[in-house]
Amino acid sequence: MARIWRVSVTKHARIVTLVIASLLVGSAIAQTNYQPAPENLQARREFQDAKFGMFIHWGVYSVLGAGEWVFHDHTLTLDEYNRLPLFFDPEKFDAKAWVALAKAAGMKYITITSRHHDGFAMFDSKVSDWNIVQRTPYKKDPLKMLAEECHRQGIKLFFYYSQWEWHNANY
């Protein structure tokens, strides 16, 4: 009986090994066949040439001063988290100063969170009212202001936008 079991295990191990090897070879072949579009290659070159930029994590989570993962790190409930916009009022936000600071430091771009995993939009979204314009005392679109100022001062602007969202039942 032990001999039959060993043969069976060995046979299964070989099959598993063959499957894994096939997947790895298939993956390697698929990767070698990938040809980035010219636009993709150009974007990569531009990013590499830019070398120095600013990444800004900023959103309703800033109210608590504990980072963008505060929902998890402090095990908040959704009800607790959903109250944060009432206290988010960045009245001293100054797009001109932010962009000028980046430019003076020699930065070539700014990347900012337009929507993090909390699903809160830092712009006037038509998809949901869970955004800075409709849910906060601030009632303004800071990303629009930042975009306009980046354009004026010649700094590229990129948006980090997460589709993954804590409010989704599948989260």
Residue pairs with C-beta under 8 A, 6 or more apart in sequence:
36 44
50 108
50 109
50 156
51 108
52 105
52 106
52 107
52 108
53 102
53 107
53 108
53 109
53 110
53 111
53 156
54 102
54 105
54 107
54 109
54 110
54 111
55 110
55 111
55 112
55 160
56 98
56 110
56 111
56 112
56 113
57 67
57 68
57 113
57 116
58 112
58 113
58 122
59 68
59 113
59 115
59 116
59 118
59 120
59 122
60 84
60 85
60 88
60 118
60 120
60 132
60 136
61 67
61 68
61 69
61 70
61 71
61 84
61 116
61 118
61 120
62 88
62 90
63 84
63 87
63 88
64 70
64 74
64 84
66 73
66 74
67 73
68 113
68 116
68 117
68 118
70 76
71 81
71 117
71 118
71 166
78 166
78 167
81 118
81 166
85 120
85 130
85 132
85 135
85 136
86 135
86 136
86 137
88 132
88 136
88 137
88 138
89 136
89 137
89 138
90 138
90 142
91 138
93 138
93 142
93 145
95 142
95 145
95 146
95 148
95 149
96 149
98 110
98 146
98 149
99 110
99 146
99 149
99 150
99 152
99 153
99 155
100 153
102 110
102 155
103 153
103 154
103 155
107 155
108 155
108 156
109 155
109 156
109 157
109 158
110 146
110 150
110 155
110 156
110 157
110 158
111 157
111 158
111 159
111 160
112 122
112 143
112 146
112 157
112 158
112 159
112 160
113 122
113 159
113 160
113 161
113 162
114 121
114 122
114 123
114 143
114 159
114 160
114 161
115 121
115 122
115 125
115 161
115 162
116 160
116 162
117 162
117 164
117 165
117 166
118 165
118 166
118 167
119 128
119 130
119 165
119 166
119 167
119 168
120 130
120 131
120 132
120 135
121 127
121 128
121 130
121 131
121 132
122 131
122 132
122 142
122 143
123 131
123 132
123 133
123 141
123 142
123 143
123 144
124 131
124 132
124 133
124 134
124 141
124 144
125 131
125 133
129 135
130 167
132 138
132 140
132 141
132 142
133 139
133 140
133 141
143 159
146 157
147 157
150 156
150 157
151 157
164 171
165 171
